[in-house]
């Protein structure tokens, strides 16, 4: 059981009034959309988790409001301003939660290297690293049910496998609970501490759930099956008698069943016409928090298990409710509300009074919400007839004048999904006059297992063709210039950008590669050891460097850069453990030989993604300037 750590609508009213045959005049024009700088968009606050203090009077959360993620507290009732608890100017600090005595646990790595450690903050502000070990990663795994200890996972013994430890809160001395022989990803520890849920990944579409008994030291398979079935543990019930398992057995979408540990029988608990992305119980089991991935949105219900009916929450601004944290008393909770045109706001809620209180709003007050654009879910047919979902963001004045430039935004993964959540970069580009289409190409999660597996061994081919086909949809809108459509993406989306410029060199006017893969042979060989069995799953989906070297060579843009003839911007973090900086160094050097405009922006203090707001501003400003120069053209810059 996961523990407690864990739109505004723009409206133009056109009105004319007739008196006899007289005409009252032309309808009023909609107010001009104000233009904002990237600095204004980046004053938006991003959050990371939340928790409620043991006395239920204070809310703890992480945010980057001062440039780097730090810890903050604010009263549960919303009185007063957030109080900053940590003041890191280098490494991001993410909340784990309060200990029963009011002390705080948090997680942080070094410069984005992803080797996170667990830190203890005393009430007087003193901080200590509880997990001292070089080149090891530590992952918090929740408070024990008796609240006398907490669990964590670490690969300090074996870099390729995570063991499970229990840390006594009184002494802060760890005890090994499960020595991972390899091949397993540990899940939750049962409330009675007897069992540990384990997952074992065979491929990205096939996996099993195992149960480790801490008394007998035996491990048994709970999800015996044939064919490809994706199984994963969700959490235990408070009485330790059942384990919730997420599975897609016999179904296109993932659902959740309850497995009885004594009888071995399972019953379906929650099922929907989309993937269930989360399903867990509050501390005593009074509430069940159910999340459904409904067409790129999170549809969340908090179900009262006594009546099996959803809790009726007060009216809230349109958007997704995420990050629900319920107290041990099950009387109070916090959550976030986020949408494509409204960044997250942190709320508190009292179940008894029904009062909901906004605590911290993410949107910069300098920005008028009516100037932001909501994403629209659209679909189009690809080259082979497969229907491809995408999110369309169009400027407010699209269609009122000259045709506009457009940029495809491709998510990371492979296997990710672009969702209807707020992106300052997307809003900045749309506010600057660019149409943005976020493509959920085949291989994206959230649309069923058939769609998810449709790009296996076809990366840089079938999924890239989905992106190329989206140009037909954009052209058909009537307000997009087909000659000025670019492609942009981060991580795997960065690979798709490079693949687009390399393997379809005449299709996209420009490319923006952010932390993107250029050489699959190197990337697959240099995956972090702690990925463990996930490495093998990636080999099966994309290809193995030893047995599929020719295919991987053929789909790696680095070895075919002579074909690139359109302007390219590359953005890279020096500490990236997933896509090594040398990948970007080499792609930039090779493309320059073609006489093609190429710009390169690097950050010595970032890893695979941004944690520092200042760097993000620099990167997004570079993106806008690059697009204005090579996609829009100087004569069309607004």
N, C-alpha and C positions, 0 to 999 in steps of 0.2 A: 504494500500500500504506500504510494507516495506520501511522504509526510508533509507537514504544513510549510516546510521550507519550499519547499519546492519553488449626419452629413448635412453637413449643411448643404441645402439645395439652392443654387443660384436661380432666381426666378425673374424673368422679364415680363412685365405685364404691358401689352400693347393695347391701347384703347382709343377708339374714335367715337365721337358723339355726334349724331345728326339731329338737326332741328329743321324740320321741313326739308328743303333741298340744300340747306347750307352745310358746309363741311367744316368741321372744327379745326382742321389742319392735320399735318402729318403726325403719325404715331411717334411718341418719344423714343429716342434711340437708347439702347441699353448703355449703362454707364461703362466708360472705358475701363478695361482691366489695368490696374496698376502694375508696374514692372518692379520686381524686387531683385536685390543682389543675392549672390550665393551666401554671403555673410548673414543676410537676413533669414534666408531659408535654414541655414545651419544653426541659427539661434534656437531652432526647434530642439526640444529636449528628448533625448533617447533614454529609455529606462532598461533596467535589468533586474527582474525579480522583485519580490517584496516579502515582508514577514511582519507579524504583529507581536508586540512584546508580551511577555508572560502575564503582566497585569492588564493587558488589552487596552492600554492607554496611548501607545505609541506605534507608529508604522515605520518600519525600516525599509529602505529601497536603495538601489544604485541608479545613478544618472550621470550623464556627461555634461550637465549644465555649465560647468566651469572648464570644459575642454577635454577632460579625461574622466573616465568613469570612477566615481568615488561613492562612499556611503553617506546617506543622509537619513535623518529622522524627522518626522512631523507628527503632531498630535492626531490621534484617530478621529477626533471630532472636527478636524480641519482648522482649528484655531491656531494662529501663528504661522510663521514661515518655516520652510525646511532648514534644519540645522545640519551643517556639514560635519561629519565625524572623522573622515580621513582626507588627506590633502596631497595625494599623489599627483605629481606632474609628469610622470613617466609611464608607469605601468597601470593598466586598467584594473580596478578593484570591483569585484562582483559579490553581491550579498549572497550568503548561504542561509543565515538566520540567527535568531537569538537562541542562546542556551537557556535552560530553565532558571538559572540564576541571574539572567539579564546580560551576561557577557555575549559577545558577538563573534560569529565565525564568518570569514569571507575567503574568497578565492582570488588568486592573481598569478600571472606568469611573468616572464621577463622579455619585454620587447616584442611580444606576439609570437614567442616560440612554442606556445601551446603546452609547455611543461608546467602546468598549474600546480600550485601548492595550497595548502589549507592554513589559514592564519587565524589566530585568536586575538581579539581586541578586548582588553580589560576595560572596566568601567572608568578607569582614570585615563584611558587613551593609549596605554602601553600596548605594544603589539609584539607577538612572538610567532615564529614559523613552527607549526606543530609537526611538520613533515619534512624535516631536513634530510635531503638526499639529492645528490647531483644527477642530472640527466634523467630524472624520473618524473612521472606524471602522477598526480593524486586527484582523485575524483570523489567528492562528497557523496555519500549514499544514504543520508537521512539520520534523524534521531531515532534511537531505540524507542519502542512503545512504552517502556517504563521510565523513559526520559533520564536514565542514569548514564547513558553512553551515546555515542554516535558511531556510524559506520562510514568507512571510506574504502576506495579501491586504489591499488597502486601497482605499478609495474617495476618497482625498485628491485625486486628479486630477479625477475625475468622481463626484459624490455618488451617482449612480444606477448605477455599475458598479464592480466590484472588479477591480483589476489584480493581477498576481502579481509579487512581488519575491523576490529571493534576498539574504539578509544574510550576509556573510562574517563568521565568528565571530572571526577574528583581528583584523580591523579595525573590525568593526561598521559597515561601509559597505554600503548596499543597492544592488542592481542590478535594473532593471526587466527581467522575463522575458517578460511578456505584457501588452500594452495592450488592455484589453477594449473592443471597439467598442460594447458594450452588448448586452443580451439573454442573456449567459452568466453562469453561476455556476461559477467555477473549482473544480476538484477537486484530486486529487493530482498531484504531479510525479513522473515516472518515475525509478527509481533511477539511470539513466544521465544524467538531467537533459535528455534530448532532448524528451520529450513532456509535455504538460499535458492532463489529462482535463478536459473541460468538460461541463456540463449546460445544457440549454436548456429552460425550462418554457413550454409553450403554455397548458395549463390545469392544474388540480390533479390531473387524471387522465391527462394526456398530456405526454410530454416526451422529449427525445432526448439522446444522448451524442455529443459531438464530440471530436476529437483535434487539438490544436494542436502543430505541429512547430516547435520553437525554432530549428532550422537553416534550414528553408525558409520559415518564417513563414506556412505554409499551415495552414488549418483544414479538416478533413474530417468529414463526417457518418458515424458508425459504425452508426446504428440506424434506417436507412430503414424506414418502415412505413406501413401504412394504418390509419385509424381511431384510436381512443384507445388508446395503449399508453404506460405509464409506464416510462421507462428512466432509469437513473441510474448513474454510475460508483461502484464500490466501492474499487478500488485496483489498482495494478500488481503483477505478480509480481516477485520479486527480480531476475530476469534481464532485466527490462524488455521481454520478448517478448509478454506478454499483459496485457490489461486485464480485470479482473472487472467485469461489468455486471449490475446488478439490474434485472429486467424482469418484467412480467406479460403479455408477449406470448402470446396463445393460451391464457391461463390465468387463473383467478379470483384466484389469489394470486401474490405476487412470488416469483421464484426467481432464482438466480444462474448466469450462464454465463461462460465464459472466452473472450474474443475475441482471436484471434491477429492481432497487428498487421501481420505480413508477408503472410499469406495472406487475411486478411479472414474466415476461417472461425471459427465459434464452436461450443463444445460446452457442454452443460449440466453444471455442476459440483455444484450442490446444489439440491434441490427438496423441498418438504414440502407437507402439507395445510393449512398456514397460511403467512402471510407470513414470508419470511426477512428479518429486520431488520438483520442484519449478517453479513459474511463477509470475513475478511481473513487474511493470512498473517503469520507472525512474521518477524523481520528477515532470516533466511537461508532461510525457507520451510519449516522443519521442521514447524511446527505451523500448522494452520488453525483459526481461532476462528469458530465458526458459531453464530449466535443466531437462534432461531425464536420469533416472537410467537404462542405457543400459548394461545389463549383467555384473554388478559389476563395471561399469565405469560411470562417469558423462559425458554425452554428452550435451554440452552447446551451445546455440545460443543466440546472441544478435541481436534482430530483430528491424529494423527501421520501426516504425509503419506507417510512411508516404508511404512507398513502400511495406511494409510487406515482405521485403527481409532481409536475414541475413547480418550483417555487416561483411565485409571481413577483418579479422584480419591478421596481418603479420605472416609469418612463425614462429612457436614456437617449442621448443622441445616437443616431444611426451608426452602426459599426459592429465590429466583432468584440465579444467579451472574452478576454484571455487572462492567463496568469492568476487564476483564482487561488487564494490562500484562505483557509478556514481555520479558526482557532481551535484549540483542544476542547474548549467549552462548547464549541459548535454554535456560539451565539453571535459571532462577528466574523467578517471576512473583508478581504481587499481584492480588487481586480482591476484590469485595464480595459479601456474601450478605445479601439483603433479602427480607422477606415482608410480608404485610398486617398481621401482628400481631407483627412483630419488625423494628425498624429496622436499618439496615445495620451490618455488622461488617466491618472491613478485615482481610484475611488475607494472609499470605505463604505461598508454596509452593516447595519445592525439588524439581525433577523427579528428581534422582538419588536422594535419600534418601526421597522420597515424604512428607516431613514437611510438615504444614500447621500454621500458627501463627496464632491470633487476635491481632491487633496492637492494635486500638482498637475497643471495642464502643460501639454507638450508644445503647443503652438506658440510661436513668437507673437506677442501682442502687436508688433509692428505690421503684421500681415492680416489683411482682411480675409476672413474665411471664404467670402463670396468670390474672391479672385482665384481660388483653387479649383481644380478640376477633378471630378470623380471618375474613376476607371469604369469602363463598360465592358462586360463580358461579351465577346463576339466569337463566331466560329466560321471557319472556311474549309473548303475541301482541298486536300493536298494532291500531289501528283498521281497517287494511286487510289484516290477516292476517300482516304481516311480523313475524318473530321478532326480539325485541329482547333483547340480552344486558345484564345488570346485575350489580353486586356488592352483596350484602346483608350488612350488619353489624347484628346484633341483640344487645341487652344480654343478659347471662348469665341474668337472671331473666325474660326475655320469656315471656309465657304463664302466669306464675304468679300474676298478680293483675290489676289494672286495665289497660285497654288503654292503649298507650303512644303518645306523639306520634312523628311520623316526619319526616325531612327528606330531600328528594331532593338529591343532589349532582351537579351537571352540569359536565362537564369543559370546558376551553378549546378553542380551535381557530378556526373550525370544522375538524373533521378530527382532533381529538385522540382520546385514549382513556384512560379511567380504568383503571389496572392494579392488580394485587394487590401493591402496594407500600405501605410504611408511611406513614400520615398521622397526625401528632399531633392534628390537629383532629378527624378522624373518631374516633380512639380516645377523645379527650376527650368528645365528644358522646355516644358510645355508653356510656362509663363514667358519664355523667351521666343516663342513662336514655332516650336518644333512639335510635330505630331509624334507620339511615342506609342509603339505597339509592342507589348510584352508578350512574346510567343511562348506558349507551353507546348513545345514540339513533342513528338512521340518520344517516349522514354521518361516523360514527366510523371511524377507521382500525383495521386489524387483523382485519377480518371479510370481506375480499374487496372487489374493486373495484366490484361491483354495489351492495353495501351502502354503500360509501364515497360513491358518486355519487348515492345515493337522495334526498339533501336539496338537491341543486343547484337554485338559484332557488326553493327552498321553505323557506328559513330563517324561523324564527318561525312556521311553519305545521306541516308534516309532522313535523319533529323535535320541536316542542313537543307535538304530539298524542301522540307516543311517551311523553313524560313524563307527560302527563295519564293515559294508559292504564295507567301503572305503579301508579296509585292502586288499581286493581282488584286487582292482585296483592297489594299491601300489605294491603288490607282482607281479602282471602281468607286471610291468615295467621292471622287470629283474634286477634292480639295488638296490632294497630295500630288506633287510633281514626281512622276515615275523615274526621272533622271536623277533625282536627289533623295535617294533612300540609302541610309547607311546602316551599319550593324555594330552593336556594342554589347559587351558582356563581361562578367567577372568569373574567375575560376574556370569551370567547364564552359561557361558562356564566353570567356576569353578565348578558349580553344575554338569555339564555334565562330568567333569573329575572325581569327586567323585562318581557319579552314575556309570561311566564306571568301576572304580575299585571295586565298591560294587556289582552291579547287573550283571556285566559280568566279574567276577574276573580273568578269564583266558585269556581274549582278549588283554589286554594292559600291556606292560612290566613295565611301570612306569606311574605316574600321577603328573602333576603340577597344583595345584589349587591356583588361584590368586583371592582373595576377593570372593570366591565362597559360594553359599548357601549350607548348610548342613542339616538344619531343616526347612522345609517349614512351619510348624505350627508356629514357632517363627517368621520367616521372614515375612510371610503374616500378622501376628498380629502386627508387629512392623514397618510396612511401614510408612514413614513420613506422618503426617496429611495433609501436603500441596499437596499430590498427589490427594486428593479429589476424584472425580469420577473415576480416574484412578485406585484407589484401588478396586472399585467394578468391573471394567473391568478385572482386574487381578484375582479377585475371580472367575469370570465366566470362565476365560480361564484355570486357573490352579486348582482351587478348593477353597472352603470357609472353613476356620479353624473350624467353628461351625458345618457345615452340612456335610463336606467332610473330617473329621478328620482322618478316617481310611485310606482313599486313600492317603491323604497327608503324613500320618505316613509311609505308605508302600513305598512311593517314596522318602522319606527323608533318605539319606545315614547315617546320624548320628545314626539312630536306628538299623542299620544293619552292623555296622563297623566290626563285627566279621568275615565278609566275605572277608574283604580286606587283601590281601596277597602280594601285590606288593608295591615297594617303592613309597613313597609319599612326595612331597614338598608342603608346604602350605605357602602362602604369604598373609599378612593381614595388613590393616591400622587400627590403634586404634580408629580413629574418624569416621569410616565408619557408616553413618546413615542408609544405606540400608541393608547391611549384617553385623550384629553386631559382634564385635570381639569374643564374647563368643562362636559364632558358630564355629570359627576356633579353639579356645581353646579346646573345647570339642572334635572336630573331631581328633585333634592331640593326646589328652590324651587317647582316646579310641583306636586309631590305635596302639599306643605304647604298649598297653596291649597284642596285637597280636604278639609282638616280630618282627614286620615289621619295616624296616628302615623308619623313618619319620623325616623330617627336617622342622623347623618352623622359618620363618623370619617375624618379625613384625616391624611396623614403628609408633612411637608415634605421628608423626606430619603429617599423611596422612589420607585421607578419603577413598572414594570408587574410587580408581584410584590414579595415581601419578601426583603431580604437582611440585615436587622437583627433579631435575635432579640427584642429589647425591643419593637420595633414589632409583631412577630407576636404576642407575648403580649398586648399591648394590644388588637389586633384580635380575637383569638380569645376573649378575655374578654368583649369587647363582643358578640360573636356569641352566646355562652352566655347572657349577661344578657338580651339581646334575646329569644332563644327562650324562656327561662324566663318572661319577662314576657308575651309575646304568643302563644306557641304552647302551652306547657304550662299556664300560668296560675299565679298565686301560690299557690293552694290545693293545687297538685300538685307544687310544687318540692321536690326531694329533696336 
